[in-house]
Amino acid sequence: MIPNSLQHLDLKSLTGLLYLLEERNVGRAANRLYLSQSAMSRLLNRLRDAFNDPLFLRTSKGMVPTSKALALEAPLKLLLEQMAGLDSPPDFQPQSSNRVFRLQTTHYQAQAYVPSIAERFYQEAPFASLETTTITETSLISQTEHSVDVVLCSEYIEIPNTYRKVLLGHEKFRCIMSNNHPLAKQEHISLDEYLSFSHVLVSMGGTRRAVSDLVLGERAHERRFAFRTPYFLSALETVGRTSLLISTSGLLADRFCEQFNLTMKPLPVAFPDSKYFVSWPKSIEKDPAVKWFRTLIEDVAKTLIPYPEP
């Protein structure tokens, strides 16, 4: 508990006491504190009252600190150094950190990017922990900022105004099918052929209309979604075992083409590219650990994404 006599001392007064201890001269201490000599003398009187001690004695050799003043010098330096450090957080050292880092992402990006992110993460921070959870189109709107450090998402995820967002790059849509599909041997497929087969829809749990419906326009009603799932790997393996088609980004499918017996074809209509972003709460963007984490994610994602943002 701080004694009543000390509660009225401000940071400038304590800094003045340290300068007096270092200079042993009122004039020089006043110059360092940008005060007049008379103002510095008044400050010294307040210090004497607060500590109930003369603190400095005038002698033929100048100002001599009392034993009380000398005992205050070391704790004063420590206190003022700690106060100065409040404005600049300590450096983050990933190699020794045991912090838990929280990443939220979609199912697609969890499969396409997170394994490589985790590999780099544990190389740089072997004692830290990584937690990933799934987001839907609107889930960030309703949750607290304190539940996430970084978000890896597509353009279809609603990002609150309290978050920053940086474009990582984009992927192109492809038509993916089984190697045994009737259209698999064709170099190009027509729109009529595309619409004649049933399709898979990977849903993120929202109500947003499928972007491909906007591209297909009046013919969108001709496409039948026979299988709906939130899981990309489940969708891809199902496509490899059936005559269903799926229209989605090509990166993850390319990785599992051999395993799931898949082939990719150009779409019969021009679909807009999928854009991917890294995002984080503004409230923690100056946290050195979070800055390291999001930089790591950006670096890894840009080595994987087919068309990275410069």
TIBAKOL-234245 format. One record per residue (C-alpha): residue number from 0; x, y, z. Coordinates in Angstrom, 2 decimals, padded with zeros to 5 digits. Layout:
N
 num       X       Y       Z
 NUM       X       Y       Z
...
This chain:
310
 num       X       Y       Z
   0  000.00  000.00  000.00
   1  001.39  003.44 -000.96
   2  001.63  005.79  002.07
   3 -000.63  008.85  001.95
   4  002.40  011.12  001.94
   5  003.58  009.62 -001.37
   6  000.25  009.36 -003.18
   7  000.44  012.96 -004.43
   8  003.83  012.54 -006.08
   9  003.69  012.43 -009.86
  10  006.09  010.87 -012.33
  11  007.80  014.21 -012.99
  12  008.58  014.64 -009.28
  13  010.14  011.18 -009.05
  14  012.14  011.82 -012.22
  15  013.33  015.09 -010.66
  16  014.52  013.24 -007.57
  17  016.54  010.84 -009.71
  18  018.09  013.74 -011.66
  19  019.03  015.43 -008.36
  20  020.69  012.22 -007.19
  21  022.62  011.96 -010.46
  22  023.60  015.65 -010.79
  23  023.91  016.72 -007.10
  24  023.01  020.17 -008.44
  25  019.59  021.91 -008.59
  26  020.42  023.93 -011.72
  27  021.61  020.96 -013.81
  28  018.70  018.79 -012.65
  29  016.30  021.62 -013.56
  30  017.75  021.82 -017.08
  31  017.26  018.10 -017.64
  32  013.65  018.36 -016.48
  33  013.04  021.57 -018.50
  34  012.16  023.55 -015.36
  35  013.37  026.83 -013.97
  36  015.70  026.64 -010.99
  37  013.02  028.09 -008.70
  38  010.47  025.50 -009.89
  39  013.03  022.78 -009.26
  40  013.58  024.10 -005.73
  41  009.82  023.95 -005.08
  42  009.77  020.38 -006.42
  43  012.57  019.45 -004.01
  44  010.60  020.89 -001.10
  45  007.59  018.72 -002.08
  46  009.85  015.69 -002.17
  47  011.23  016.51  001.28
  48  007.70  016.77  002.70
  49  006.61  013.52  001.02
  50  009.57  011.49  002.28
  51  009.83  013.36  005.59
  52  013.55  013.75  005.04
  53  015.81  016.62  003.89
  54  017.11  014.30  001.11
  55  020.02  016.67  000.27
  56  022.26  018.75  002.51
  57  024.14  021.82  001.32
  58  027.89  021.64  002.12
  59  031.02  023.39  000.95
  60  031.39  020.59 -001.58
  61  027.86  020.99 -002.93
  62  024.68  018.99 -002.40
  63  025.18  015.77 -000.49
  64  022.36  013.17 -000.47
  65  021.18  011.81  002.83
  66  021.17  008.07  003.50
  67  017.42  008.11  002.80
  68  017.98  009.68 -000.63
  69  020.74  007.21 -001.48
  70  018.47  004.30 -000.53
  71  015.84  005.62 -002.96
  72  018.15  005.77 -006.00
  73  018.09  002.10 -007.06
  74  014.31  001.54 -006.69
  75  013.68  004.89 -008.44
  76  015.75  003.82 -011.48
  77  013.95  000.48 -011.62
  78  010.52  002.10 -011.33
  79  011.20  004.67 -014.05
  80  012.69  002.03 -016.38
  81  009.56 -000.10 -015.91
  82  007.33  002.92 -016.56
  83  009.25  003.67 -019.76
  84  008.75  000.06 -020.86
  85  004.97  000.38 -020.68
  86  004.98  002.15 -024.04
  87  007.00 -000.57 -025.78
  88  005.97 -004.19 -025.15
  89  008.77 -006.74 -024.75
  90  010.09 -008.52 -027.81
  91  008.38 -011.80 -028.65
  92  010.65 -014.84 -028.78
  93  008.80 -017.69 -030.55
  94  011.48 -020.29 -029.74
  95  010.73 -020.05 -026.00
  96  007.03 -019.13 -026.07
  97  004.40 -021.47 -024.61
  98  001.51 -019.26 -025.69
  99 -001.69 -020.65 -027.24
 100 -002.39 -019.13 -030.68
 101 -005.94 -019.23 -032.04
 102 -006.68 -019.42 -035.76
 103 -010.16 -019.46 -037.26
 104 -010.69 -020.53 -040.84
 105 -013.03 -022.26 -043.27
 106 -013.02 -026.02 -043.83
 107 -011.44 -025.51 -047.26
 108 -008.54 -023.41 -045.99
 109 -008.09 -025.68 -042.99
 110 -007.25 -028.48 -045.42
 111 -005.47 -026.40 -048.07
 112 -003.26 -024.20 -045.89
 113 -003.28 -025.14 -042.20
 114 -001.03 -028.25 -042.40
 115  001.76 -026.15 -043.92
 116  001.09 -023.35 -041.45
 117  001.34 -025.84 -038.57
 118  004.61 -027.24 -039.93
 119  006.22 -023.78 -040.01
 120  004.59 -022.83 -036.68
 121  006.19 -025.69 -034.74
 122  009.54 -025.16 -036.43
 123  009.64 -021.60 -035.11
 124  007.70 -022.04 -031.83
 125  008.20 -025.65 -030.65
 126  006.70 -025.08 -027.19
 127  003.68 -023.02 -028.28
 128  000.22 -024.40 -029.07
 129 -001.97 -023.86 -032.12
 130 -005.77 -024.10 -031.94
 131 -007.92 -023.95 -035.07
 132 -011.70 -023.58 -035.21
 133 -014.15 -023.28 -038.06
 134 -015.96 -020.13 -039.11
 135 -019.19 -019.71 -041.03
 136 -020.25 -016.75 -043.15
 137 -021.45 -014.66 -040.20
 138 -019.89 -016.26 -037.10
 139 -017.31 -013.48 -036.60
 140 -020.08 -010.92 -036.24
 141 -021.51 -012.54 -033.13
 142 -018.35 -013.62 -031.29
 143 -016.00 -011.63 -029.09
 144 -012.67 -010.42 -030.48
 145 -010.85 -012.07 -027.59
 146 -011.61 -015.56 -028.91
 147 -009.32 -015.33 -031.96
 148 -005.85 -014.07 -032.90
 149 -005.97 -014.45 -036.70
 150 -008.64 -015.37 -039.25
 151 -007.89 -017.04 -042.59
 152 -010.93 -016.64 -044.81
 153 -012.47 -016.14 -048.23
 154 -014.37 -013.12 -049.51
 155 -017.65 -014.81 -048.49
 156 -016.92 -014.44 -044.76
 157 -018.34 -011.29 -043.17
 158 -015.55 -009.41 -041.38
 159 -016.54 -006.93 -038.62
 160 -015.39 -003.31 -038.81
 161 -013.24 -003.95 -035.73
 162 -010.94 -006.22 -037.80
 163 -008.15 -005.52 -040.28
 164 -008.16 -007.49 -043.53
 165 -005.34 -008.08 -046.04
 166 -005.71 -009.82 -049.42
 167 -003.44 -012.86 -049.77
 168 -004.27 -013.78 -053.36
 169 -006.75 -015.78 -055.38
 170 -007.50 -019.20 -056.86
 171 -009.33 -020.14 -060.03
 172 -012.49 -022.23 -060.12
 173 -012.36 -025.59 -061.88
 174 -014.85 -028.31 -062.70
 175 -013.79 -031.44 -060.80
 176 -014.97 -034.95 -061.54
 177 -013.99 -038.61 -061.26
 178 -011.47 -040.02 -063.71
 179 -014.23 -042.46 -064.63
 180 -016.78 -039.73 -065.37
 181 -018.33 -039.71 -068.87
 182 -016.90 -036.20 -069.41
 183 -013.42 -037.01 -068.10
 184 -011.91 -037.77 -071.52
 185 -013.11 -034.51 -073.09
 186 -010.74 -031.55 -073.20
 187 -013.64 -029.13 -072.92
 188 -017.21 -029.54 -071.72
 189 -020.21 -027.57 -072.89
 190 -022.66 -025.77 -070.63
 191 -025.39 -028.24 -071.62
 192 -023.17 -031.16 -070.61
 193 -022.22 -029.41 -067.38
 194 -025.86 -028.91 -066.41
 195 -026.93 -032.42 -067.38
 196 -025.13 -033.97 -064.38
 197 -025.89 -033.56 -060.67
 198 -023.56 -031.46 -058.54
 199 -022.03 -031.16 -055.07
 200 -022.41 -027.99 -052.99
 201 -020.00 -027.28 -050.16
 202 -021.88 -025.02 -047.76
 203 -020.23 -022.78 -045.14
 204 -023.35 -022.75 -043.00
 205 -024.77 -019.45 -044.22
 206 -027.63 -018.41 -046.45
 207 -025.61 -016.79 -049.22
 208 -026.60 -017.81 -052.72
 209 -024.00 -019.93 -054.51
 210 -021.75 -017.61 -056.52
 211 -022.01 -019.96 -059.49
 212 -025.76 -019.32 -059.62
 213 -025.07 -015.67 -060.39
 214 -022.75 -016.70 -063.23
 215 -025.21 -019.20 -064.68
 216 -027.98 -016.62 -064.62
 217 -031.26 -017.87 -066.06
 218 -029.90 -021.39 -066.40
 219 -028.97 -021.69 -062.70
 220 -032.26 -023.48 -061.97
 221 -031.19 -026.30 -064.31
 222 -028.37 -027.34 -062.03
 223 -029.29 -029.91 -059.40
 224 -027.35 -030.20 -056.16
 225 -027.60 -033.85 -055.18
 226 -025.08 -033.71 -052.31
 227 -024.55 -030.88 -049.79
 228 -021.82 -030.91 -047.14
 229 -019.62 -028.46 -045.20
 230 -016.57 -030.73 -045.64
 231 -014.34 -030.29 -048.68
 232 -012.47 -033.58 -048.40
 233 -015.75 -035.47 -048.05
 234 -017.03 -033.67 -051.14
 235 -013.92 -034.45 -053.17
 236 -013.85 -038.13 -052.23
 237 -017.56 -038.42 -053.02
 238 -016.98 -036.87 -056.44
 239 -014.20 -039.39 -057.06
 240 -016.61 -042.28 -056.38
 241 -019.68 -041.00 -058.25
 242 -020.78 -039.17 -061.39
 243 -021.30 -035.93 -059.44
 244 -019.50 -032.73 -060.40
 245 -018.14 -030.02 -058.12
 246 -017.12 -026.50 -059.07
 247 -014.57 -025.10 -056.66
 248 -011.04 -023.76 -056.24
 249 -008.41 -026.03 -057.73
 250 -005.62 -025.99 -055.12
 251 -006.98 -028.58 -052.69
 252 -008.41 -030.79 -055.42
 253 -005.07 -030.87 -057.21
 254 -003.42 -032.15 -054.04
 255 -005.89 -035.09 -053.80
 256 -006.36 -035.90 -057.49
 257 -004.43 -039.17 -057.34
 258 -005.77 -040.26 -053.95
 259 -009.43 -039.61 -054.79
 260 -009.30 -040.51 -058.51
 261 -010.07 -036.97 -059.70
 262 -009.57 -034.91 -062.82
 263 -010.06 -031.19 -063.35
 264 -011.50 -029.44 -066.39
 265 -012.04 -025.81 -067.38
 266 -015.55 -024.63 -066.58
 267 -017.88 -023.95 -069.52
 268 -018.53 -020.41 -068.22
 269 -016.21 -017.87 -066.66
 270 -016.42 -018.06 -062.88
 271 -014.90 -015.28 -060.71
 272 -011.74 -016.22 -058.88
 273 -011.89 -017.07 -055.16
 274 -010.16 -014.40 -053.10
 275 -008.52 -015.25 -049.77
 276 -007.66 -012.95 -046.90
 277 -005.90 -012.87 -043.55
 278 -007.70 -010.83 -040.90
 279 -007.24 -010.00 -037.22
 280 -008.86 -007.85 -034.48
 281 -007.58 -004.26 -034.46
 282 -007.44 -004.40 -030.66
 283 -004.49 -006.84 -030.71
 284 -002.67 -005.88 -033.90
 285  000.27 -004.35 -031.96
 286  000.79 -007.50 -029.89
 287  004.26 -008.75 -031.00
 288  003.17 -012.39 -030.71
 289  000.08 -011.85 -032.87
 290  002.14 -009.92 -035.40
 291  004.58 -012.85 -035.64
 292  001.67 -015.30 -036.02
 293 -000.13 -013.42 -038.79
 294  003.14 -012.78 -040.66
 295  003.86 -016.51 -040.55
 296  000.39 -017.26 -041.92
 297  000.77 -014.70 -044.70
 298  004.18 -016.06 -045.70
 299  003.02 -019.68 -045.80
 300 -000.24 -018.94 -047.62
 301  001.52 -016.94 -050.31
 302  003.86 -019.85 -051.05
 303  000.83 -022.09 -051.63
 304 -001.82 -019.90 -053.21
 305 -001.69 -020.16 -057.02
 306 -001.99 -016.41 -057.58
 307 -000.51 -014.57 -054.58
 308 -001.00 -010.85 -054.07
 309  002.30 -008.98 -054.62
